Amino acid sequence: MAELLKVEDVNVYYGAIHAIKGVSFHVDEGEIVTLIGANGAGKSTTLKTVSGLLRSRTGSIAFAGRRIDGVSAHRLVERGLAQVPEGRRVFLQMTVEENLEMGAYTQPAANTAASLARVYEQFPRLRERRRQVAGTLSGGEQQMLAMGRALMSKPRLLMLDEPSMGLAPILVEQIFRIIRDLHRAGTTILLVEQNAQMALSVADRAYVLETGKITLSGTGDELIHSDAVRKAYLGG
């Protein structure tokens, strides 16, 4: 598989706090790669750095063979990289369909109808709610909307930041079924998730972040059976 994303020796600071310490990893086309770790480990900071919201003092980030560190976030969306942020952040006063249309701002207007049709096929619940104001949706429906909005930009890489946060277990199962379906349909996914069991169960490969450093890596199956991972993250 071709390498789609390559992160090398990234170091990110919040003032004097060294949040990300020499992180390197890659994502190949067609993979689900997950970053797991405790709260404050640096998972979301890593995603924000890849998506251009934060800057690394060192190293490089390449997407589809081109350097993207230093490129503004909206330009990265145009290149095919989309992020679903932690906490969903949908436009609460807009309808479902208006939210989805906002996700297509980098695409020709003539493509919007076809993109909407694809998203509604992937998320039938959104079709049912398309005229509903987003702020009246359930948490699970808002997560689906945030994912659908990102897919409207036709990303080559979809980055998901804590998609299960705040959801009931039955909705977590539903969101991860959708992640599997998107992967089977050909979407490459970089997943940040605190629910290590669910994240590793869908991942081709995974990295463990602890206090800003990658401490373990392997296939999802290898890490889900790792004694260190089971003890720290899986309650084993």
C-alpha positions as CSV (number, residue, x, y, z in Angstrom):
1,M,0.0,0.0,0.0
2,A,1.1,3.5,-0.8
3,E,2.1,5.7,2.2
4,L,-0.5,8.5,2.5
5,L,0.5,10.3,5.7
6,K,4.0,10.5,7.2
7,V,4.7,12.2,10.4
8,E,8.4,12.5,11.5
9,D,9.9,13.9,14.7
10,V,7.1,16.2,15.6
11,N,7.6,18.3,18.7
12,V,4.7,20.6,19.9
13,Y,4.7,23.0,22.8
14,Y,2.0,24.8,24.7
15,G,4.1,27.7,26.0
16,A,6.7,26.0,28.1
17,I,4.9,22.7,28.2
18,H,6.4,20.1,25.8
19,A,3.2,18.3,24.8
20,I,4.4,16.2,21.8
21,K,7.9,14.7,22.0
22,G,9.5,13.4,18.9
23,V,6.4,11.6,17.5
24,S,6.7,9.7,14.3
25,F,4.2,7.5,12.6
26,H,2.6,6.8,9.2
27,V,-0.7,5.9,7.6
28,D,-0.9,3.9,4.4
29,E,-3.7,4.3,1.8
30,G,-6.7,2.1,2.8
31,E,-5.7,1.6,6.4
32,I,-7.4,2.4,9.7
33,V,-4.6,3.6,12.1
34,T,-5.5,4.4,15.6
35,L,-3.7,6.4,18.4
36,I,-4.7,5.3,21.9
37,G,-3.7,6.6,25.3
38,A,-5.0,8.2,28.4
39,N,-6.4,11.7,28.7
40,G,-3.6,14.2,28.3
41,A,-1.3,11.8,26.4
42,G,-1.2,14.1,23.3
43,K,-3.6,12.3,21.0
44,S,-5.8,15.3,20.1
45,T,-2.7,17.6,19.9
46,T,-1.2,15.2,17.4
47,L,-4.3,15.4,15.2
48,K,-4.4,19.1,15.4
49,T,-0.8,19.3,14.3
50,V,-1.4,17.1,11.3
51,S,-4.5,19.2,10.3
52,G,-2.6,22.5,10.5
53,L,-4.2,23.9,13.7
54,L,-0.9,23.6,15.6
55,R,2.7,23.9,14.5
56,S,5.6,21.6,15.3
57,R,9.0,23.1,16.1
58,T,10.8,20.3,14.4
59,G,10.4,17.5,11.9
60,S,8.0,17.2,9.0
61,I,4.5,16.1,8.0
62,A,3.9,14.8,4.5
63,F,0.5,14.0,2.9
64,A,0.3,12.2,-0.4
65,G,4.0,12.8,-0.9
66,R,3.9,16.6,-0.3
67,R,5.1,18.5,2.8
68,I,2.1,20.0,4.6
69,D,3.6,21.3,7.8
70,G,3.1,25.0,7.5
71,V,0.1,24.7,5.2
72,S,-3.1,26.4,6.6
73,A,-5.9,24.1,7.7
74,H,-8.4,25.1,5.0
75,R,-5.8,24.4,2.3
76,L,-5.4,20.9,3.7
77,V,-9.1,20.2,3.3
78,E,-8.7,21.2,-0.4
79,R,-5.9,18.6,-0.7
80,G,-8.1,15.8,0.7
81,L,-7.5,15.8,4.5
82,A,-10.6,16.2,6.8
83,Q,-10.9,16.1,10.5
84,V,-14.0,15.4,12.7
85,P,-13.1,17.4,15.8
86,E,-13.5,16.2,19.4
87,G,-16.9,17.2,20.7
88,R,-18.4,17.1,17.2
89,R,-18.9,21.0,16.8
90,V,-21.8,20.9,14.4
91,F,-23.5,24.2,13.6
92,L,-26.4,23.9,16.1
93,Q,-28.7,26.5,14.7
94,M,-28.5,25.1,11.1
95,T,-30.3,22.2,9.7
96,V,-28.7,18.8,9.1
97,E,-28.6,19.5,5.4
98,E,-27.2,23.0,5.8
99,N,-24.4,21.5,8.0
100,L,-23.6,18.9,5.3
101,E,-23.5,21.6,2.6
102,M,-21.0,23.5,4.7
103,G,-18.7,20.5,4.4
104,A,-18.7,20.7,0.7
105,Y,-17.3,24.3,0.5
106,T,-14.1,23.1,-1.2
107,Q,-16.0,21.2,-3.9
108,P,-17.7,22.4,-7.1
109,A,-21.3,23.3,-6.4
110,A,-22.4,21.0,-9.1
111,N,-21.1,18.0,-7.1
112,T,-23.1,18.8,-3.9
113,A,-26.2,16.9,-4.8
114,A,-24.3,13.7,-5.5
115,S,-22.2,14.1,-2.4
116,L,-25.4,14.5,-0.3
117,A,-26.8,11.4,-1.8
118,R,-23.7,9.4,-0.9
119,V,-23.7,10.7,2.7
120,Y,-27.4,10.0,3.1
121,E,-26.8,6.4,1.8
122,Q,-24.1,6.0,4.5
123,F,-26.1,7.7,7.2
124,P,-29.8,7.0,6.6
125,R,-30.7,8.7,9.9
126,L,-29.4,11.9,8.6
127,R,-31.7,11.7,5.6
128,E,-34.6,11.3,7.9
129,R,-33.5,14.3,9.9
130,R,-32.3,16.5,7.0
131,R,-34.7,19.4,7.7
132,Q,-34.1,19.2,11.5
133,V,-32.1,21.8,13.4
134,A,-28.8,20.1,14.4
135,G,-29.0,21.3,18.0
136,T,-32.1,19.1,18.5
137,L,-30.3,15.9,17.5
138,S,-29.0,13.3,19.9
139,G,-25.3,13.0,20.7
140,G,-25.0,10.0,18.4
141,E,-26.8,11.8,15.6
142,Q,-24.6,14.8,16.0
143,Q,-21.6,12.5,15.7
144,M,-23.0,11.1,12.5
145,L,-23.6,14.6,11.2
146,A,-20.0,15.7,12.0
147,M,-18.7,12.6,10.1
148,G,-21.0,13.2,7.2
149,R,-20.0,16.8,7.0
150,A,-16.3,15.8,6.8
151,L,-17.1,13.2,4.1
152,M,-18.7,16.0,1.9
153,S,-15.2,17.2,1.2
154,K,-14.3,13.9,-0.4
155,P,-11.3,13.3,1.8
156,R,-8.5,10.9,1.0
157,L,-7.8,10.8,4.8
158,L,-10.5,11.1,7.4
159,M,-9.3,11.9,10.9
160,L,-11.6,11.2,13.8
161,D,-11.0,12.7,17.2
162,E,-12.7,10.8,20.0
163,P,-15.9,9.8,18.1
164,S,-17.3,7.8,21.0
165,M,-17.0,10.5,23.6
166,G,-20.1,11.0,25.7
167,L,-22.1,8.4,23.9
168,A,-24.1,5.5,25.4
169,P,-22.6,2.0,24.7
170,I,-25.2,1.1,22.1
171,L,-24.4,4.3,20.2
172,V,-20.7,3.6,20.5
173,E,-21.3,0.3,18.8
174,Q,-23.2,2.0,16.1
175,I,-20.5,4.6,15.4
176,F,-17.8,1.9,15.2
177,R,-20.0,-0.1,12.8
178,I,-20.1,3.1,10.6
179,I,-16.3,3.4,10.9
180,R,-15.9,-0.2,9.6
181,D,-18.4,0.5,6.8
182,L,-16.5,3.6,5.7
183,H,-13.2,1.7,5.7
184,R,-14.7,-1.1,3.6
185,A,-15.9,1.5,1.2
186,G,-12.3,2.7,0.7
187,T,-11.9,5.6,3.2
188,T,-8.5,5.8,4.9
189,I,-8.9,6.7,8.6
190,L,-6.7,8.0,11.3
191,L,-8.6,7.5,14.6
192,V,-7.9,9.0,18.0
193,E,-9.9,7.2,20.7
194,Q,-9.8,6.7,24.4
195,N,-11.9,3.6,24.1
196,A,-9.0,1.3,23.4
197,Q,-11.0,-1.9,23.1
198,M,-13.1,-0.5,20.3
199,A,-10.3,1.4,18.6
200,L,-8.0,-1.6,18.5
201,S,-10.8,-3.9,17.3
202,V,-11.1,-1.9,14.0
203,A,-7.5,-0.9,13.5
204,D,-5.1,-2.3,11.0
205,R,-2.3,-0.7,13.0
206,A,-2.1,1.2,16.2
207,Y,0.3,3.4,18.3
208,V,0.2,4.0,22.0
209,L,0.9,7.6,23.2
210,E,2.0,8.2,26.8
211,T,2.9,11.7,28.0
212,G,3.5,12.9,24.5
213,K,5.6,10.0,23.3
214,I,4.9,6.8,21.3
215,T,5.7,3.9,23.5
216,L,4.3,1.0,21.6
217,S,3.2,0.2,18.1
218,G,1.9,-2.8,16.2
219,T,-1.2,-4.2,14.5
220,G,-4.5,-3.7,16.2
221,D,-4.6,-7.5,17.0
222,E,-1.1,-7.4,18.5
223,L,-1.8,-4.5,20.8
224,I,-5.2,-5.8,21.9
225,H,-3.4,-8.9,23.2
226,S,-0.4,-7.1,24.6
227,D,-0.1,-7.5,28.4
228,A,1.0,-3.9,28.8
229,V,-1.9,-2.5,26.8
230,R,-4.4,-4.8,28.5
231,K,-3.2,-3.8,31.9
232,A,-3.1,0.0,31.2
233,Y,-6.1,0.4,28.9
234,L,-8.3,-2.7,28.7
235,G,-8.9,-3.4,32.4
236,G,-6.9,-6.6,32.2
